[in-house]
Amino acid sequence: MRDQSDANPVSETFAIVGIGLIGGSLAAALKSRAAETPTIIGVGRNAKRPAQARSAGLIDRVPTDLAEAAAQAAVLLLCTTV
């Protein structure tokens, strides 16, 4: 286990479930404000929004399912409607 005092959570890998307005905005904020650019994984209900977000440079990877994204991420952000 690594020492948490040295961890910079903004340089970690994030998985964002729901790459709509909220998820896309979070991805943009993480990319623009981080000292070290984090890796951002995007998960959506269909392939359209994650593909658009990847084209815009907001996310780095688009896995095929949520379990795969969660396994690769240090932080999982849920940005879905209720």
C-alpha positions in Angstrom: 0.0 0.0 0.0 1.4 3.4 -0.9 1.8 6.3 1.5 -1.4 8.5 1.2 0.4 11.6 2.4 2.3 11.8 -0.9 -0.8 11.0 -3.1 -2.0 13.7 -5.4 -5.6 12.7 -6.2 -5.8 14.9 -9.2 -2.9 13.0 -10.9 -4.8 9.7 -10.5 -7.0 7.8 -12.9 -10.6 8.8 -12.8 -13.6 7.0 -14.2 -16.6 9.2 -15.0 -19.9 7.4 -15.4 -22.1 9.7 -17.4 -20.3 11.9 -19.9 -23.0 14.4 -20.3 -23.1 18.0 -19.2 -22.0 17.3 -15.6 -19.5 14.5 -16.4 -18.0 16.3 -19.3 -17.6 19.5 -17.2 -15.9 17.5 -14.5 -13.6 15.9 -17.0 -12.7 19.4 -18.5 -12.0 20.8 -15.0 -9.8 17.9 -14.0 -7.8 18.2 -17.3 -7.4 22.0 -17.0 -6.6 22.3 -13.4 -4.3 19.4 -12.6 -0.6 19.9 -12.2 -0.1 16.4 -13.7 -2.7 15.5 -16.3 -4.9 12.7 -14.9 -6.1 9.8 -17.0 -9.9 10.0 -17.4 -12.0 7.0 -18.4 -15.5 7.7 -19.7 -18.5 5.4 -19.5 -21.8 6.1 -21.0 -25.1 4.3 -21.8 -24.2 4.2 -25.4 -21.0 4.9 -27.4 -22.1 8.3 -28.7 -21.3 10.6 -25.8 -18.0 8.9 -24.8 -16.9 9.1 -28.4 -17.7 12.8 -28.6 -15.9 13.4 -25.3 -12.8 11.5 -26.5 -12.8 13.5 -29.8 -12.9 16.7 -27.7 -9.9 15.6 -25.6 -11.9 15.3 -22.4 -11.4 11.6 -21.8 -8.6 9.2 -22.6 -10.2 5.8 -22.7 -13.6 4.4 -23.4 -13.9 0.9 -21.9 -16.6 -1.5 -22.9 -18.3 -1.8 -19.5 -18.6 -0.2 -16.1 -16.8 -3.0 -14.3 -13.7 -2.6 -16.5 -13.7 1.2 -15.9 -14.0 0.7 -12.1 -11.2 -1.8 -12.0 -8.9 0.7 -13.8 -9.7 3.8 -11.8 -8.5 5.1 -8.5 -11.6 7.4 -8.3 -15.1 6.6 -9.6 -17.4 9.6 -10.3 -21.1 8.9 -10.8 -22.7 11.7 -13.0 -26.0 10.1 -13.9 -29.6 11.3 -13.6 -31.6 10.0 -10.7 
